[in-house]
C-alpha cells in the first residue's frame, strides 16, 4: 500500500461551535475534493434533516449548510496507508493538526463519525484537546444496522441548543 494524503481542506469559520471528524476521505471524496462525496453515504441527508434544511446538492450548498449551522468538518487523519476506502485497512496514520480549526473557532464539542474516527481521534488527538468528544454512529452505507431515521435521531445532538 502507498501513502495517501488528505487533499480536502477543512470547512469552518469563526462561528463554528461543533466539529465533526471523519476518519479519512473515501476514494470518491478524494476524487470529488469534498467530504462524503459518495452518493451512497448518508451524511448529507442526516445533516440536512437534523438542521431542518433541504439536502444540499453541490459542494457550495454543502459548505454553506455547515457554516450556517455553525458546524466545522474535517477528518482525523492527514495521511495514511489505506486500501481503497476501507477504514479497517488504515495503517501508519498521521493525524491532522486540529489547531488550525480550534485556534479560530469557538468549538464546544467534537463529534466523530463512527467508531474508527472515534478510535483514531482518541489515539492521536484526544488526550491533548480539552474538549468533550462523542462518537456518533457512522453515516457510511457499510453501517447497515442504522437506517437514516435512526441516524437522524442519534445525530440530533448537533443542532440542540
C-alpha positions in Angstrom: 0.0 0.0 0.0 1.2 3.5 -0.8 0.8 6.5 1.5 -2.3 8.6 0.6 -2.5 12.2 1.6 -5.7 14.1 2.7 -6.4 16.6 -0.1 -9.6 18.3 1.2 -9.3 21.5 3.3 -11.4 21.7 6.4 -14.7 23.6 6.5 -15.1 26.0 9.4 -15.2 29.7 10.2 -15.0 31.9 13.4 -18.7 31.0 14.3 -18.3 27.2 14.2 -19.3 25.7 17.5 -19.1 21.9 16.8 -16.5 19.9 14.9 -17.4 16.7 13.1 -14.4 14.5 12.4 -14.5 11.6 10.0 -11.6 9.2 9.7 -10.1 9.7 6.2 -11.8 10.6 2.9 -13.0 7.8 0.7 -11.7 7.4 -2.8 -14.9 9.1 -4.1 -14.4 12.0 -1.7 -10.7 12.4 -2.7 -11.7 12.4 -6.4 -14.5 14.9 -5.8 -12.4 17.0 -3.5 -15.1 17.2 -0.8 -16.4 15.3 2.2 -18.8 12.4 1.9 -18.9 12.7 -1.9 -20.1 9.1 -2.5 -23.8 9.2 -3.3 -24.5 6.1 -1.0 -23.1 7.9 2.1 -26.0 9.2 4.2 -24.0 12.1 5.8 -25.6 15.0 3.9 -29.2 13.6 4.2 -28.6 13.2 8.0 -27.1 16.7 8.5 -29.9 18.3 6.4 -32.5 16.5 8.5 -31.1 17.4 11.9 -30.7 21.1 10.8 -34.2 21.1 9.2 -32.9 22.2 5.8 -33.1 20.8 2.3 -30.5 18.2 1.3 -27.7 20.1 -0.4 -26.6 19.0 -3.9 -23.5 21.0 -4.7 -20.2 21.4 -2.8 -21.1 25.1 -2.3 -24.5 24.2 -0.9 -22.9 21.6 1.4 -20.3 24.1 2.7 -23.0 26.8 3.2 -25.2 24.3 5.1 -22.4 23.5 7.5 -21.4 27.1 8.1 -25.0 28.4 8.5 -25.4 25.8 11.3 -22.1 26.6 12.9 -20.6 23.1 12.1 -17.0 22.6 11.3 -16.0 19.4 9.3 -12.7 17.7 8.8 -11.0 14.3 9.3 -8.8 12.9 12.0 -6.1 11.6 9.6 -3.8 13.7 7.3 -2.1 10.8 5.7 -2.0 7.0 5.9 -1.7 3.8 4.1 -5.2 2.7 3.0 -6.6 0.1 0.7 -9.3 1.8 -1.4 -11.8 3.4 1.1 -11.6 0.8 3.8 -11.2 2.3 7.3 -10.2 -1.2 8.5 -7.1 -1.1 6.3 -5.8 2.2 7.7 -2.1 1.8 8.7 0.6 4.3 9.7 -1.9 7.1 10.3 -0.5 10.7 10.7 -3.1 13.0 12.3 -4.3 16.3 11.0 -3.4 19.4 13.1 -6.7 20.4 14.5 -5.3 23.6 16.0 -6.0 25.1 12.5 -9.7 25.0 13.5 -9.5 25.2 17.3 -7.4 28.4 17.2 -10.0 30.1 15.1 -13.4 28.7 16.0 -15.1 28.6 19.5 -15.6 24.8 19.2 -17.6 23.5 22.2 -17.8 19.8 21.3 -16.1 17.4 18.9 -18.2 14.6 17.3 -16.7 11.7 15.5 -18.5 10.0 12.6 -18.2 6.3 13.5 -16.1 4.2 15.7 -13.0 4.2 13.5 -12.9 8.0 13.6 -13.5 7.9 17.4 -10.7 5.4 18.0 -8.2 7.3 15.8 -9.1 10.6 17.5 -8.7 9.1 20.9 -5.3 7.7 20.0 -3.9 10.7 18.2 -5.5 13.9 19.4 -8.0 13.3 22.3 -5.5 13.4 25.1 -4.2 16.8 24.1 -7.5 18.5 23.4 -9.6 19.6 26.4 -13.0 19.4 24.8 -15.8 16.9 25.1 -15.9 14.3 22.4 -18.7 12.0 21.4 -18.9 9.2 18.9 -21.9 9.2 16.6 -23.0 6.2 14.5 -21.3 6.1 11.1 -23.3 7.5 8.2 -21.4 5.1 5.9 -23.6 2.6 3.9 -21.5 -0.1 5.5 -23.3 0.7 8.7 -26.4 -1.1 7.5 -27.8 -1.6 11.1 -28.6 2.1 11.2 -31.2 3.4 8.8 -31.5 7.1 8.0 -34.3 7.7 10.6 -32.2 6.1 13.4 -29.1 8.1 12.3 -31.0 11.4 12.3 -32.3 10.7 15.8 -28.7 10.0 17.1 -27.2 13.0 15.2 -29.8 15.5 16.5 -27.3 16.4 19.3 -25.6 18.6 16.7 -28.4 21.1 16.4 -29.6 21.1 20.0 -29.2 24.3 22.0 
